[in-house]
Amino acid sequence: MAKRPAEELSEGVTTLDSPVSKKARITDASEAHAQTNGNLRTASAAEIPNGHTYSPDEKNGDDILAAADLEEEELEEVAPAPVSPNIDEDQSALITPSRQTVPLEGFTDLYLDTINRSLLDFDFEKLCSVTLSNINVYACLVCGKYYQGRGPKSHAYFHALEVGHHVYVNMETKKVYVLPEGYEVKNQSLDDIKFVVDPRLSRDEVGRLDREKRTSWDLGGKKYTPGRSQGYTCVMVEANLVSPGFVGLNNIKDNDYFNVVIHALAHVPPLRNFLMLEDLSERPELARRSSTLVRKIWNPRAFKSHVSPHELLQEISLRSSKRFNLTQQADPVDFLSWFLNNLHLALGGSKTKPGSSIVQRVFQGRLKVESQQITAKADAGDRLRFEEAAEVKVDINRFLLLTLDLPPAPLFQDEIDKNIIPQIPLTVILSKYDGLKAQEHLNTRKRYRLLHPLPPYLLFHIKRFSRNKFVDERNPTIVTFPVRSLDMSPYVEPNPTLHSAGEPIWYDLVANITHEAIRNRDDSVEGEAERKVWRVQLRDKSREDWLEVQDLFVEKASTETLFTKESYLQVWEKRREVKQKSTT
């Protein structure tokens, strides 16, 4: 907008009073006050600092607007400021500046050197640290804290201004932004962070998990090769060893029962592959968080040598009405039964149709139950007599796990006043399902027999704990078992159409959950409550070795001594039949 000449302005406004501020500025710039004999002396034109002279009318304020224009011209000559043609002179100076959509040229990697990967932990629930909201959550890549939103009034925006942390990643879209500028950063150096936020492997990579001996590195740059001559090293919080699939799970307080079950299920290849490869974004939160945890356990590019199951535990605590939580220890078998049934429903399974989800296709089998009533009758001599009913009722039930009963523990001590810890083979307690031995339950006698086809994976629950009116009892009997080649054919009813008679059905051990009772005090008496410690023994198929995992500790286990601990829950894998080609 062009300036109007001072003469045109002064003609129309000669009757207006002079602005005080303008007069003050001119007077200060044109007059030098000196006191001589009590009178003020006015400076001459030669004494004005800028070298310009003002007429008497201008000094007296009669032509003040012309003097003001003259002063503006002098200021423009001293400090000229470029004016954008797109900016309106009448626009308010208090309008919020527009945010950048792309970084300036040459500044695409600005602030990326402030990212601290050692502080990043994406295992915890994605909640804003201020509002506790799970909507539109961003993680600060400098300190690792979660904040909601990235707009000018969001907590992430204020965090960037107050603390000076400028790089943030969206936990849902995995896009990285710089705040407060607001532009997206597209840099290949951030791909490792995006992968750790949501690790996903290709179908080919998942298929090679059990076949290839993998070597991984952590943030310290040290590699870990399981199976070396010196054996496995304990993995602790401060350790820098990483082995995909065999990492420690954080025991936040008393969730070790949860850790061992999740580890055992994560080493069942069909279930693991389904959770790692299928798109479960439209499924309930339980299925999505289970998939995320399994993918983090098998992440070959993890920043840390352990995984925290906090996110899945929070969802399980909510869905189970706090029956299973991280602050109170529970029974692994009770949790496994609840988790498999709820995961089956979360994956779209039906309550009535068998085999409607991956859970049932992997673990569900059929069991024939023959029951016979036992009645009490009195004869003429008033003598009570028990007779079996002639009718035998046959039911076909479906199961996800099989319960194996232990014989009662001995009540007496041996000759050296020590309790005898009995041992029993696994095949003996499996005879419960041979269809020959009958067991009495109240007034009913029952026999059990497995039916063809057996599921690809069998879950055995060795029942050790019983409860009466006074105390909980534990059976310390040791169960001996082979690690490979368990023949299940004696416990299955023959069916020539599905399996050749006399042919063995081999199963190999995949995972073994063990229990250890530890006294709370050294002077505790017999029968006092004991602390339960749960461990899981896992088979590394790529090296045919065994590892024992207890929370954050991972160490090599000897194959010959696996049975020496109190086995509580076992996972067995059915061996695939190798079809021989005919030589005709």
Secondary structure, DSSP 8 states (H G I E B T S, - for coil): -----HHHHHHHSTTS---HHHHHHHHHHH---EEETTEEE---GGG-TTS----HHHHHTTTHHHHHHHHHHHHHHHS-----TTS-TTS-TTS-----SS--TT-TTTTGGG--GGG----S----TTT---SSEEEETTT--EEE--STTSHHHHHHHHH---EEEETTT--EEETTTTEEE--GGGHHHHHHHS----HHHHHTTTTS---EE-TT--EE-TT-TT------TT-----TT--EE---SS-HHHHHHHHHHHT-HHHHHHHHHS--TTS-HHHHHHHHHHHHHT-TT-SSSEE--HHHHHHHHHHTTTSS-SSS---HHHHHHHHHHHHHHHTT--SSSTT-SHHHHHH-EEEEEEEEEEEEEE-TT--EEEEE-S--EEEEEEESSEEEE------SB-TTS-B---EEEHHHHHGGGBSSS-EEETTEEEEEEE-SS--SEEEEEEE-EEE-SS-EEE---EEE--SS-EE-GGGB---TTTS-TT---EEEEEEEEEEEEEESSTT--TT--EEEEEEEEEEETTTTEEEEEETTEEEEE-GGGGGGSEEEEEEEEE----------
